[in-house]
Amino acid sequence: MNITVYLGANPGNDPSLARAVRELGTWIGESGHSLVYGGSKSGLMGELARSVLQAGGEVTGVEPRFFVDAGFVYDDITRLIVTEDMASRKAKMIELGDAFIAFPGGTGTLEEIAEVMSKVSLGHLDAPCILYNLNGYYDGLKAQLGHMIEMGLSSPGKQAGILFADDLAAIKARLA
């Protein structure tokens, strides 16, 4: 299974982020799954890719040309796909993915997983969409999605494919 993971190129300031992302990457690599991610060597993105590779897994990075030109690409990954812009990058990462995980990240992570959430809600994508709610990171988003239902702007059926997982064990269970 190709698991597309969205996450930041920054390390964050909580050491549990790096531990959890290495744990996720090790599981992806050891389980025989492949990682699809944004291609960077920096921050949590680099930690994830390194851990998948160290566990014997394959890693596909999808990087827009301007990030490659800026020197952000992780040279040791299995495969690099260079796109012309961010929109093409997002489309390619969705095309390649069989399952989608949003690790804690910044606005780019939120924007990318929001597109997946929308496609799942519309029935245009039949794949698990998991928000890794490490230490309650996505509690606010979970509440907002519930509020959308309360306000009649969404429904439980539309959100059925949007899943939350507090730890790796829950992610494994969702993907089993």
C-alpha positions in Angstrom: 0.0 0.0 0.0 1.2 3.5 -0.8 0.7 5.6 2.2 0.7 9.4 1.5 1.8 11.3 4.6 1.4 15.1 4.9 3.6 16.8 7.5 5.9 19.7 8.0 9.4 20.4 6.9 9.9 22.0 10.3 10.9 19.9 13.3 8.5 21.5 15.8 9.4 22.2 19.4 7.9 19.0 21.0 10.3 16.1 21.1 7.4 13.7 20.9 6.8 14.7 17.3 10.1 13.3 16.1 9.7 10.1 18.1 6.2 9.6 16.8 7.2 10.3 13.1 10.1 7.9 13.4 7.8 5.2 14.8 5.4 5.8 11.9 8.1 5.6 9.4 9.6 2.5 10.9 6.2 0.8 10.8 5.6 1.8 7.1 9.0 0.4 6.1 8.9 -2.8 8.2 5.3 -3.5 7.1 6.1 -3.6 3.4 4.1 -0.4 2.7 5.6 2.5 0.7 5.8 6.1 1.7 4.6 9.0 -0.6 5.5 12.4 0.8 6.6 15.9 -0.1 10.3 15.0 -0.8 12.1 17.2 1.7 15.1 16.3 3.7 14.2 18.9 6.4 12.4 18.7 9.7 9.7 16.0 10.3 9.6 15.2 6.6 13.2 14.2 6.6 12.8 12.2 9.8 9.9 10.3 8.3 11.7 9.4 5.1 14.9 8.4 6.9 13.0 6.1 9.2 11.2 4.4 6.3 14.4 3.9 4.4 16.3 2.6 7.5 13.4 0.1 8.0 13.9 -1.2 4.4 10.9 0.6 2.8 10.5 2.5 -0.4 10.1 6.3 -0.4 8.6 8.4 -3.2 9.1 12.1 -2.9 6.9 14.6 -4.8 8.6 18.0 -4.9 7.8 21.1 -6.9 10.7 22.4 -9.0 11.2 25.5 -6.9 11.9 23.4 -3.8 14.3 21.2 -5.7 16.1 24.3 -7.0 16.3 25.6 -3.4 18.1 22.5 -2.3 15.3 20.9 -0.1 15.1 17.5 -1.8 16.2 14.4 0.1 18.7 12.8 -2.3 18.6 9.3 -0.8 15.0 8.5 -1.4 13.9 5.7 -3.7 12.2 7.9 -6.3 11.7 11.6 -6.9 8.9 13.1 -8.9 9.4 16.8 -9.8 6.3 18.8 -10.5 6.0 22.3 -11.9 4.0 23.7 -8.9 2.2 22.9 -5.7 -1.1 22.2 -7.3 0.6 19.5 -9.5 2.4 18.1 -6.5 -0.9 17.7 -4.5 -2.6 16.0 -7.5 0.3 13.6 -7.9 0.4 12.7 -4.2 -3.3 12.0 -4.2 -2.9 10.0 -7.4 -0.2 7.8 -5.9 -1.8 7.3 -2.5 -3.9 4.3 -1.3 -4.3 5.8 2.2 -3.7 9.3 3.5 -2.3 10.5 6.9 -2.0 14.0 8.2 0.7 14.1 10.8 0.8 17.3 12.9 2.0 20.1 10.6 1.5 23.6 9.5 -0.8 25.4 7.1 0.5 23.4 4.1 -0.3 20.1 5.8 -3.8 21.4 6.7 -4.4 22.6 3.1 -3.2 19.3 1.6 -5.3 17.1 3.9 -8.3 19.4 3.5 -8.3 18.6 -0.2 -8.2 14.9 0.6 -11.0 15.3 3.1 -13.1 17.1 0.5 -12.6 14.4 -2.1 -13.5 11.7 0.4 -16.6 13.6 1.5 -17.7 14.0 -2.1 -17.1 10.3 -2.9 -14.4 11.2 -5.4 -11.7 9.3 -3.4 -12.3 5.9 -1.7 -9.4 5.8 0.6 -8.8 6.2 4.4 -8.1 9.8 5.4 -6.6 9.7 8.8 -5.7 12.7 11.0 -2.9 11.7 13.4 -4.2 13.4 16.5 -1.0 13.1 18.4 -1.3 14.7 21.9 -4.7 16.1 20.8 -3.2 18.1 17.9 -6.3 17.9 15.7 -8.9 18.2 18.5 -9.9 21.7 17.2 -10.4 20.4 13.7 -12.4 17.4 15.1 -14.6 19.9 17.0 -15.0 22.0 13.8 -16.1 19.0 11.8 -18.7 18.2 14.5 -19.9 21.8 14.4 -20.4 21.5 10.7 -22.7 18.6 11.2 -24.6 20.4 14.1 -25.1 23.4 11.8 -26.5 21.2 9.0 -23.6 22.1 6.7 -22.2 18.5 6.6 -23.4 15.1 7.7 -22.0 12.0 9.4 -22.2 10.2 6.1 -20.2 12.9 4.3 -17.5 12.7 7.0 -17.5 8.9 7.4 -14.2 8.5 5.7 -12.5 11.2 7.8 -10.9 9.4 10.7 -8.9 10.4 13.7 -6.2 8.3 15.3 -4.4 9.2 18.6 -1.5 6.9 18.1 0.2 4.4 15.8 -1.9 1.5 17.1 -5.0 3.3 16.0 -3.6 4.1 12.6 -2.7 0.4 12.1 -6.2 -0.6 13.1 -7.7 1.9 10.7 -5.6 0.6 7.8 -6.0 -3.1 8.6 
